[in-house]
Amino acid sequence: MNTQISIIGCGWLGFPLAQQLIKEGYTTNGSTTSTDKLSVLKSNGIQPFLVTLSETTISGDYSKFLTGSNIVIINIPPGLRKQPNKNHVAEIKHLMHAIEHHNIKQVLYISSTSVYKDNFHYPIISANTVPNATSKSGKQLIAIEQMLSTNPNFKTTILRFGGLVDKDRHPSKFLSGKTNIPNPEAPINLIHKTDCIAIISTILKNELWNVTLNAAYPIHPSKKTYYIDYCQHHNLPLPEFNSVTKSKGKLIDSSLLVQLLKYTFKEIP
């Protein structure tokens, strides 16, 4: 049986993910909020649809986008940096009802390890650790995870990624030359886009549903060590850290993901 997948959000991660899934034989629908990107998706073999979520409704070609799909991958961040008062939970609730209406049975929700708050003793965070974020964004992600995972109409897998990086999008480039950077001793929790795509693909191949997984590269040097080494290696101005104030952080444990998927991380962040 041919599997059709609808990816909500074909941006930095969703677009190359869709390209990879097409290579693997999936029929792939991709949504965008930009009319200019429709032709880009189509030229790459992705069936393009204009879909927009808001707090009050879901608009665009969302019915055609979802019709016939076996799986929906929800890959849209809360976007609270640009709109700090936005109700992202309400946006996803409209999408959830549309998924129910189209009788789709599997949902993969791309969440974030920001559902866990930082602490002074750098707790080891497993996939079974109860989320405890206090930020607006983190609390909305927690609410969405609970809303989807308790929905009886479909099976949901929650995938919590650490900080997303690739060669063009790397936090070291932002931190380079900065001063007074906090939390120098906190462990890093990053993951390369190559691993993000491979993990999603492996979840689909293994039909691993109704689980929650953390995903971050399993080596966690301190923030200070990692970013200074990266900037030195790439000939970037070095960042300077504030070592006076005690560091807060966490250590993301991805061992359940490794165990269930028999997964080996491929790319050092």
C-alpha positions in Angstrom: 0.0 0.0 0.0 1.3 3.4 -0.9 1.7 5.7 2.1 0.8 9.3 1.8 2.2 11.8 4.3 1.2 15.4 4.9 3.9 17.6 6.4 2.6 20.8 8.1 5.4 23.3 7.6 7.9 22.8 4.8 10.6 25.1 6.1 14.2 24.6 7.3 13.4 21.0 8.4 10.2 20.1 6.7 11.4 20.8 3.1 14.5 18.5 3.1 12.4 16.0 5.1 9.8 15.9 2.4 12.6 15.5 -0.3 14.0 12.5 1.6 10.6 10.9 2.1 9.9 11.2 -1.6 13.2 9.3 -2.2 12.0 6.6 0.1 8.8 6.1 -1.9 6.3 8.1 0.1 3.7 10.3 -1.6 4.3 13.6 0.2 2.1 16.7 0.6 3.7 19.8 1.9 2.1 22.9 3.4 3.4 26.5 3.2 2.0 29.9 4.1 3.8 31.5 1.2 2.4 31.5 -2.3 5.9 32.1 -3.6 7.0 28.7 -2.2 4.3 26.6 -3.9 6.3 26.4 -7.1 9.5 25.5 -5.2 7.7 22.6 -3.5 6.2 21.4 -6.7 9.5 21.4 -8.6 10.9 19.1 -6.0 8.2 16.5 -6.3 6.3 17.7 -3.2 2.5 18.2 -3.7 2.1 21.8 -2.6 -0.7 23.3 -0.6 -1.3 26.7 0.9 -2.4 26.2 4.5 -2.6 28.8 7.3 -3.3 28.2 11.0 -4.7 31.0 13.2 -6.3 31.1 16.6 -9.8 31.2 15.2 -9.6 28.9 12.2 -7.6 26.9 9.7 -7.7 28.2 6.1 -6.5 27.4 2.6 -6.4 24.1 0.9 -6.2 22.1 4.1 -8.9 19.6 3.2 -7.2 18.6 -0.1 -3.9 18.7 1.8 -5.1 16.1 4.3 -7.3 13.9 2.1 -5.9 10.5 1.5 -3.0 10.8 3.9 -2.2 8.1 6.4 0.2 10.2 8.5 0.5 13.9 9.4 3.8 15.4 10.6 3.2 18.6 12.5 6.4 20.7 12.2 5.6 24.3 13.1 7.1 26.1 16.1 4.9 28.2 18.4 6.3 31.5 16.9 6.0 33.4 20.2 9.2 35.4 19.6 7.4 37.4 16.9 4.0 37.2 18.5 4.5 36.8 22.3 0.8 36.8 23.0 -0.3 34.2 20.4 -2.3 31.2 21.4 -0.5 28.4 19.5 -2.5 25.7 21.3 -5.7 27.1 19.7 -4.0 26.9 16.3 -3.1 23.3 16.7 -6.5 22.5 18.1 -8.1 23.6 14.8 -5.6 21.4 12.9 -6.3 18.4 15.3 -10.0 18.6 14.5 -9.3 18.7 10.8 -7.1 15.6 11.2 -10.0 13.8 13.1 -12.4 14.8 10.3 -10.1 13.3 7.6 -9.8 10.1 9.6 -6.0 10.2 9.7 -4.7 7.6 12.2 -1.0 8.5 12.8 0.4 11.9 13.9 4.1 12.8 14.5 4.4 16.0 16.5 7.8 17.7 16.4 8.2 19.3 19.8 11.2 20.6 21.7 13.3 19.9 24.7 12.3 23.4 25.9 9.4 21.6 27.6 12.0 21.1 30.3 13.2 24.0 32.4 16.9 24.5 33.1 18.2 23.9 36.6 21.4 24.6 38.6 22.3 20.9 39.0 21.9 20.0 35.3 19.4 17.2 35.7 19.5 14.2 33.3 16.3 14.4 31.4 14.9 11.2 30.0 11.9 10.8 27.7 9.9 9.8 30.8 10.8 13.0 32.8 7.7 15.0 33.4 7.8 18.3 31.4 8.1 21.3 33.7 8.7 24.4 31.5 7.7 27.8 32.9 8.2 29.8 29.7 5.1 30.7 27.6 6.4 28.7 24.6 7.3 25.7 26.7 4.0 25.6 28.5 2.1 25.8 25.2 4.2 22.9 23.8 3.4 20.9 26.9 -0.3 21.6 26.4 -0.2 20.6 22.7 1.7 17.4 23.5 -1.0 16.4 26.0 -3.8 17.4 23.7 -2.5 15.2 20.8 -1.3 12.2 22.8 -4.6 11.8 24.7 -6.7 12.1 21.5 -8.4 8.7 21.1 -8.9 9.2 17.3 -5.3 8.7 16.2 -1.9 7.5 17.5 0.6 10.2 18.3 4.4 10.1 18.6 6.0 13.1 20.3 9.6 13.8 19.1 11.4 16.4 21.3 14.4 17.8 19.4 17.3 19.7 21.1 18.7 22.8 19.5 18.6 22.4 15.7 21.7 23.0 13.7 23.3 22.5 10.3 26.3 24.1 8.6 24.4 27.3 7.7 22.3 27.6 10.9 24.5 27.3 13.9 24.3 29.1 17.3 28.0 29.7 17.3 27.7 32.2 14.5 25.2 34.2 16.6 27.3 33.9 19.8 30.6 34.7 18.0 32.1 37.9 19.4 29.4 38.3 22.0 30.3 39.1 25.6 28.7 38.3 29.0 27.1 35.1 27.7 25.3 33.3 30.6 25.4 29.6 31.7 29.0 28.7 30.5 29.1 25.4 32.4 25.7 24.2 31.2 25.8 21.1 28.9 24.8 21.6 25.3 21.9 19.7 23.8 22.1 20.1 20.0 21.1 17.9 17.1 22.1 18.2 13.4 19.4 18.4 10.7 20.8 15.2 9.1 19.9 13.2 12.3 16.5 14.9 12.6 15.5 13.7 9.2 17.0 10.2 9.7 15.2 9.8 13.0 11.9 10.8 11.5 12.4 8.4 8.6 13.3 5.6 11.0 10.2 6.2 13.1 8.0 5.9 10.0 9.8 2.8 8.8 9.4 1.1 12.2 5.8 2.4 12.6 6.7 3.5 16.1 3.5 5.2 17.5 2.2 6.2 20.9 5.7 7.0 22.3 7.5 10.1 23.4 11.2 10.5 22.5 14.0 12.9 23.3 16.5 13.6 20.5 19.8 15.3 21.1 23.4 14.3 20.2 24.6 12.1 23.0 27.9 14.0 23.8 27.3 17.1 26.0 30.4 19.4 26.5 29.9 22.6 28.4 28.5 25.6 26.5 31.7 27.5 27.0 34.0 24.7 25.8 31.8 23.8 22.8 31.3 27.3 21.4 34.9 28.5 21.9 36.2 25.3 20.2 33.7 25.8 17.3 34.6 29.4 16.8 38.3 28.7 16.9 38.0 25.9 14.4 36.0 28.1 12.0 38.1 31.2 12.5 35.3 33.2 14.1 35.7 35.8 16.8 35.6 34.1 20.2 32.6 34.6 22.5 33.1 35.6 26.1 31.1 34.0 28.9 29.9 35.3 32.3 31.4 32.8 34.9 30.4 34.9 37.9 26.7 33.8 37.9 26.0 30.1 38.5 25.1 28.2 35.4 21.7 26.7 34.8 21.0 23.9 32.3 19.9 20.3 31.7 21.3 17.2 30.0 19.0 15.6 27.5 19.1 11.8 27.5 18.2 10.2 24.1 18.8 6.6 25.2 15.1 5.5 24.7 15.2 6.7 21.1 18.5 4.8 20.5 17.0 1.7 22.1 13.7 1.6 20.4 15.0 2.6 16.9 18.4 0.9 17.2 19.6 4.3 16.1 23.2 5.6 15.8 23.7 9.3 15.5 25.3 10.3 12.2 26.4 13.9 12.4 28.3 15.8 15.2 26.5 19.2 15.7 
